[in-house]
Amino acid sequence: MRAAHPSAEIEVWASDEHRLGLKPILRPVWARRGQRPVARVQHRFQWLYLLAFVHPASGRSEWQFASTINTAVMSVALEAFARAVGAGPSKRIVLVLDQAGYHLSPLVQIPDGLHLVFLPPYSPELQPAEHLWQFTDDPLVNAHFPTLAALEDTLATRCDALQRQPTVLRSATLFHWWAAI
């Protein structure tokens, strides 16, 4: 990348998608001895997708919501991300992704200044963005949301808070080998 664009600033980001919905996320909780913990749930199968973009070296992040995920949505998400981080002739962004079909499709429109790099198949442990979900899921655990809009509001608040905590995101996503990329 440096050889092809010697005068451009280059940043390496990672991206992943997370499906969330009205089906609850249950985790163990503390309860008094002899009492059962109560988590109010109602299994429903409505989903939304949270798209995360993280710059592991600094902890900066960008978040987007989608009602579905496919090549058209991915094209729009990449365009919005490229605009948000200022990708273009003077700033090149290398974006590390998994090999989901909607990432690899020739129908995906890649904005100028954005360069996609794909991880080997079946290797989520190599994806820094996978480590973001532990933070986004926290306010959703053992919680009941009556609508997707209520879930999205809670997630939007959480993502906004995470954007103001780059050191937390950096500590979770900056793998020891990442700087070598």
N, C-alpha and C positions, 0 to 999 in steps of 0.2 A: 504494500500500500504506500509506504514512504517513497519507494522508487517511482511509482506511477504518479504520485502527487507530492513532490518534494516541498512545495511551499504551503501545503495545506496542514491545518491542525487535524490530528487524528485521535479519535476516542473509540474505545472498545466498550460496547454495551451488551447486555444480555436481555432476552425477553422470553416470557412464557405466558400461558393462559391458564386460568383457574375457573372451573365450573362450580358455581355456588347456587343454592336454591332454597326452597322452602322445606326441603328434607333436612331435619336438624343435624347439627354436628354435636355428638354426645361425647363427653369426657367425664372421668371420675371426679367427684367433688367430695369435700369433707361433710360429715354429718355427725350429729350427736350419737353416742353409743346407744344402740338399740333402736335407732330411728333410720328409716330409709330416706336417702336424699330424693328430692322431687325435682324433676326437670319437665316442664310443660312442653309437650311436643305434639305436633300434628303432621304426620307424613303427607306431603304433597309433592308432586313432581313437576314443579315449574322452576326454570333455571335462568340464570344470567351468567355472563362471563366477565371476569375481571382480567384485563390485559395489563401486565406489568413490564416496565422497561427500567432496568437498573444499570447504573454506571458503577461497577464494583470498586474501582479505584478511589472514587470520591463519596459514594453512597447516595448520589443524586438519583432521583426516580421520577418516572412519569407513569400515570395510571389512567386507564380508559375502561369504560363499560361497554358491553355489547349484549344484545338479546340473543344472538346466535354467533356462530363462528364459521366462516367459509372464506373462499378466496376474495370475494368482494369486500367483506368486512375487514379482512386482513390488509387489503390495499388501502382502504380508508384509514385504518389504524396506523399503517406505516407512514402515510402522508401526514397525518396529524402529529405523529412522533417526530418526523423529520423537521416539520415547521417549529415544533416546541423546542428542539435542541439546536436549531440553526444549521442543519445540514445543508451543504451546497458546495460550490467550487472551492471555497476557502476553508471549509470544515467538513471533513469526511468522517462518517460514523460507520464502524464495523459492528454489525449487529449479529450476535451469536444466538442461534435458534435451534430447536430440535427439528426432527424431520417429519413433522406433521404434514399431511397431504396438502393442506391449505397454505403451507409455507413454501413447499416445493413446486407447486403448480406454475406452469408457464403463464397462467392467467393473472397471477399476482403482479400488480404494477408497483415497481420499486422506484421511489423518488430519487432524483439526482442527489448525490452526496451520501447515499445510503448503500452499504455493501453487505449482503447477507452471507454469513458463514454458518454451516450446519454441523452440528455435533454428530458423532457416530450414532447409529440407531440403538435404541434401548439403553441409553446411558443418562438417565435423569440425574445421577449423582454428579455429573460434570456440569450441569446447568446451574449457575449461580442464582438465577431468578426463581428456581424451585424453592429456595430457602426463604422466600418472602411470604409464603402462604402461612407459615406458623404465626406471623405477625398479623396478617389480615384476618385470620380466623378467630383470633382471641375474643373480640366482642360478640362473636356469633355462637360461641360454645354454650350449649345448654339453654339457648334462647329461642323464643318463639317469635316469628315474624308473620303478621297476618297477610302481608302482601309483598310482592317483589319490590315495590317502591319503598316500603319500610326497610327492607333488607339493603337496598341500594343506598338509602340515606345513611344507614349505620356504616356501611362500607366506605362511602364517600368521606364521612367524618374521619374514619380510621386512616384512610389513604392520605388525607390531608395532614393528619398528625404525623404519619410516617415520613412524609416529604420534609417535614421540619426536624427529622431525626436522622440525618445522613450518617452519623457515626454508628448508630445501631444497625442500619442497613449495610454499611461498609463492613462491619464486623461479621455479619452473617453471610456476605456474598463475595468478599475478597479472598479467594482461595490462594494458597501459597504459590501456585503455579500460574495464576492469572496474569501477573505482570509480564510473563514470558511471551504472551500472545502478541 
